Amino acid sequence: MDLGTALFGEAGLYILQGGIISDGHRFGPKQILVSTQPSLCTFTLEPGTSVYLFGGEPFPEERFIHWNFVATSKDRIEAARQRWMAQEFPKIEGETEFVPLPIMR
């Protein structure tokens, strides 16, 4: 599938289930791929694959990402990490287990 001509700005692809092959590499469920050049968005979907596509014009300021946290500064990301570890975010109705913060690479 070549989406490069249909996309603009930055493009993201989240693999919900299944997998894709791009440039000789396989990517599987729960992975997210981001490209600042939509013309490079060429990939092959494996049978039964579901993906979400998103994107558009990039924000004027830099964004930082760690797990579920996205912010305009690394300090805000760190503050969110600390709040998560201290379990200070509101609880989700029906959720009973705490999801630990993934280890930073």
N, C-alpha and C positions, 0 to 999 in steps of 0.2 A: 504494500500500500504506500503510495507516495502522496503525502498531504502537503508537501512543501509549497505548492502553488496556491493552496487554499488557506494558509496560515500567514499571520503577520506578527511582528514584534517578537516576544518570547513565547515559547510553546512548552507546555508540560504534558506528560502522559503518565497516568497512574494505572498500573496493571492490577485490576481487581482479582481476576482469576485467569488461569492459562499462562501464556507466555508469548513473547515476541522475539524475533531475531532481527538484529540491526548491526550492520557492518561486521558480520561474523561472530557476534556475541549474543548469548541468550539471556533474557531478563525475565524474571518470573513474578508471581503474585507478591503484592505489597511493596513493589519497587516503584520508584518514581524517577522518570527521566526528564531532564530539562535541557532545552536548547535555546540559545540566543540567536540562532540562525535557522529559521523555519525551513529553509531550503534543504537542510540536512535531515528533515523528518521523513525518512524513507525506512520502512520496516515491513516485516512479514508477520502476520498474526497466525499463531498456531490455532488449530480447530478448537472451538469452545472458549475462546479468549474474550474477556470483557475488559474494556479499558475506559478511562475517563480522559478526555482531552480538555485542556484549559489554557488560557494565555491571553495575550494581547500586548498592547504597548507597555514597555517596562516602566516601573516607577522612576521618578527622577532621582530619588535617593537610594542608596544601597540598602538591601534587605539582608538580614542574617537569619538563618534557619537552624534550629536544633529540635529534632523530633516534631512535636506539635506546636512549637513556639516559633513565631515569625515576628521580627521587630526591626526597627531602624537603628538599633544600637546593640552591641554585645552586652552592655550593662543591663539592658532590659531583659535580654535572654537569660542572663545569669540570675536576675531577680525572680523571673518566672520559674527557673529551675529550683531555686531555694524554696519558693512558695509551694511548688509541687511536692518536693521532698518532705516539707512540713505539713503536707495535706491541708493546705489553707484554701484550696479552690472549692467552690460549692460542689456538693455531692450530686451525682446524677441519679435520678429516681430509678430504682430497680437494680442499680449496680451495688454489689456487696463486697467486691474485692478491690484492693488498691493495686493499680498498675504501676510497677516500679519504673523509674526513669531509666531509659537506655543509657548505657555507658558511652561517654563521648569518645570519639576516635581522634 
